[in-house]
Amino acid sequence: MEITDKLVSYVAELAHLKLDDAQRAQAAQDLARMIGYVDQLRELDTEGVEPMSHAFPVVNVFREDEVRESMDRELILQNAPAKKDGCFLVPRTVE
């Protein structure tokens, strides 16, 4: 793939970057190196290699949902500044 000034300008515009001439030249070199690396990866034989989403095994660390006994409602509400019908009473925030 040929890296042109038009392509560099397009990528810079997508990234909302303002590049001067020196930065534009450096960006063209960087893009060429990146594309060269991808081309090099395409040469690899990946037959039989299973696709993966992470380099390390990822496991779910969440616990199973279990119904358990909760705290006593009266104990929770005993320090509440205001309560009504077994719930915290708070000032109205929406009119």
C-alpha positions as CSV (number, residue, x, y, z in Angstrom):
1,M,0.0,0.0,0.0
2,E,1.4,3.4,-1.0
3,I,1.4,6.1,1.7
4,T,0.5,9.4,0.0
5,D,0.2,12.9,1.4
6,K,-3.5,12.6,0.7
7,L,-3.7,9.5,2.9
8,V,-1.7,11.1,5.7
9,S,-3.9,14.2,5.6
10,Y,-7.0,12.0,5.7
11,V,-5.8,10.1,8.7
12,A,-4.8,13.3,10.5
13,E,-8.2,14.8,9.8
14,L,-9.9,11.7,11.2
15,A,-7.8,12.0,14.4
16,H,-8.3,15.7,14.6
17,L,-4.6,16.4,14.3
18,K,-2.9,19.4,12.8
19,L,0.4,18.4,11.4
20,D,3.2,20.5,10.0
21,D,5.4,19.3,7.2
22,A,7.9,17.6,9.4
23,Q,5.2,15.8,11.4
24,R,3.4,14.9,8.2
25,A,6.6,13.2,6.9
26,Q,7.1,11.4,10.2
27,A,3.5,10.2,10.2
28,A,4.0,8.9,6.6
29,Q,7.1,6.9,7.8
30,D,5.2,5.6,10.8
31,L,2.2,4.5,8.7
32,A,4.5,2.7,6.3
33,R,6.2,0.9,9.2
34,M,2.8,-0.2,10.6
35,I,1.5,-1.4,7.3
36,G,4.8,-3.2,6.7
37,Y,4.4,-5.0,10.1
38,V,0.8,-6.1,9.2
39,D,2.1,-7.4,5.8
40,Q,4.8,-9.3,7.7
41,L,2.1,-10.8,10.0
42,R,0.1,-11.9,6.9
43,E,3.0,-14.1,5.9
44,L,2.7,-16.2,9.0
45,D,1.1,-19.7,8.8
46,T,-1.8,-19.5,11.2
47,E,-3.4,-22.8,10.1
48,G,-4.7,-24.6,13.2
49,V,-4.2,-21.6,15.5
50,E,-7.3,-21.0,17.5
51,P,-8.4,-17.3,17.6
52,M,-8.3,-15.6,21.0
53,S,-9.4,-12.3,22.4
54,H,-6.8,-11.9,25.1
55,A,-3.1,-13.0,25.4
56,F,-3.9,-14.3,28.9
57,P,-6.7,-16.6,29.9
58,V,-9.7,-14.6,31.1
59,V,-12.1,-16.1,33.6
60,N,-15.2,-14.8,35.1
61,V,-14.4,-13.6,38.7
62,F,-18.0,-12.9,39.7
63,R,-19.7,-15.1,42.2
64,E,-23.0,-16.9,41.6
65,D,-26.1,-15.0,42.6
66,E,-27.5,-16.5,45.8
67,V,-30.5,-15.5,47.8
68,R,-29.2,-14.8,51.3
69,E,-30.5,-13.3,54.5
70,S,-30.2,-9.5,54.5
71,M,-29.8,-7.1,57.4
72,D,-32.7,-6.3,59.7
73,R,-34.6,-3.3,58.3
74,E,-35.1,-1.8,61.8
75,L,-31.4,-2.1,62.5
76,I,-30.6,-0.3,59.3
77,L,-33.1,2.5,59.9
78,Q,-32.3,3.2,63.5
79,N,-29.8,5.9,62.7
80,A,-31.8,7.4,59.8
81,P,-32.6,11.1,60.3
82,A,-36.1,10.5,58.8
83,K,-38.0,7.4,57.8
84,K,-41.4,6.5,56.5
85,D,-43.1,3.2,56.0
86,G,-39.9,1.3,56.7
87,C,-37.8,3.3,54.2
88,F,-35.4,6.2,54.3
89,L,-37.2,9.6,53.9
90,V,-35.1,12.0,51.8
91,P,-35.9,15.5,50.5
92,R,-37.6,15.7,47.1
93,T,-35.1,16.4,44.3
94,V,-37.5,16.5,41.3
95,E,-40.5,18.8,41.1
